[in-house]
């Protein structure tokens, strides 16, 4: 049975082909369109999934959409009426995409994807729940989902057993941890749905001195529930995230790319502290309701690795699973899995151990590209490739690593990665300023051979999707300075030979030179661009940055072979940082 899952029209549109209980392919539309967080119908991603599965759209048995648009539209209408006349501006501004696309999902699917069969609809947070539980290694688990907003719910607690999922508690709009964090993201001068992870990185440089002020915005109950004080927030009735009371409480906002005054980093640390506190309370409630040792977590807040660590440290849960596509892109996977297993009743047969679900390119395809472009290259066998790259990393060169199938989800996991030497403290500055062109306060994550993770990091369990954070052993912080963040932590990816054989062997080759099977692993892109998908994307990024070496499958391209005659379109900012959409 072939099921096509689709998520789109908010951010990070994606498609997934689910066949007989297995993910055949999954990809975000942004990787094809080259528009970061592309929310449009994932036409190209769906076409890729079908091609990867060797089928046409006519061979799809069911197409399932990840949420119910009419329920969401009903929430918008209700909110507009409740906040009238203040909410009329937001409602009018939100109408064009609804009238153009969001109210006509079936017609657009038939027009753009050519699908003529039955279209089914999951609910937003059920899709999140299924993307976590049904992909997890657990036959029974508590489930927690938290994001900005779905149809009505922003947070749910549930229980999964076998193929069944029951959501037993929900918190509804306008009360939302995700939207609260986004309001602070905007106030701190970053773009909503883009800058939340920057706030998390900034928090390590501050102290939570403003926690009492932040807590004025959220009332937390002992049962895990919470309610926001909407006097401080404007997203319910405005195009902006915060209300004047927010500025009276915390002061004037930071401008986009403005200086990092200590006031701002302390506020970042404070909203991070309160977010962790809230997620711990929610997880404790999930444990009381289910009694499970296992927790499955999804929704955009599930990408907050510091909150994930707090859950493991401060709740009774022994095990935590967060899928690689924890945000809205993963809704395509969850919707398809929910239909196949929970609705249609098919047994679970797969544990999601790998996020390499996107396009891959053969050596013949790579060589054809290099020859057509007239790019100088060397072709080497795997053993030489690994030794040459390990030499480059150990000698403080920066390497573009393009290997195998592309990752699904926002993290680079050793398929579309930029790699560097974790032992060189200057490597953070080199990669930030000369290659990534991003903010200097943002940390770099390590990839580490799974068997050796506890040599360098404290209390490390499996973290194949880079969604857990660990303390770097105090004795190792000077040894691995480039991946040790200001607070002594690192967001780690554990790598096994089974999951990614070539990348694992590279880590072992680096260990023979550096004494540690660890590399800096950051996504293969520059600031404001999606992660690269094709050899052409990778070469273009390589040729417009100061990377020293590029690997494309079995091929090596050196820096002296760069050609900068390709246009490299920059990303244009649209609107202001505090523009927020809850539609």
Secondary structure, DSSP 8 states (H G I E B T S, - for coil): -EEEEEE-SSSS-EEEEEETTEEEEEEETHHHH--TT--S--HHHHHHHHHHHT--GGG-SEEEESS-HHHHHHHHHHHHHHTTTTTHHHHHHHHHHHHHTGGGHHHHIIIII---S-EEE--HHHHHHHHHHTTSS-SEEEEEEE-S-SSSEEEEEEEEETTEEEEEEEEETT--HHHHHHHHHHHTT--TTTSHHHHHHHHTTS--TTHHHHHTTEEE-TTS-EEE-GGGB-TTTSSBSB-HHHHHHH-S---TT----HHHHHHHHHHHHHHHHHHHHHHHHHHHHH--SEEEEESGGGG-HHHHHHHHHHSS--EEEE-TT-STTHHHHHHHHIIIIIIT-----------B-S----HHHHHHHHHHHT---EE--HHHHHHHHHHHHHTT--EEEE-SS-BSSSS--SSEEEEE-TT-TTHHHHHIIIII---TT---EEEEEGGGHHHHBSS----TTS-EEEEB-GGGTTTTGGG--TTSEEEEEEE-TTT-HHHHHHHHHHHHHHSSSEEEEEESS-TTS----SHHHHHHHHHTS--SEEEETTEEEEGGG----S--------S-TTB----
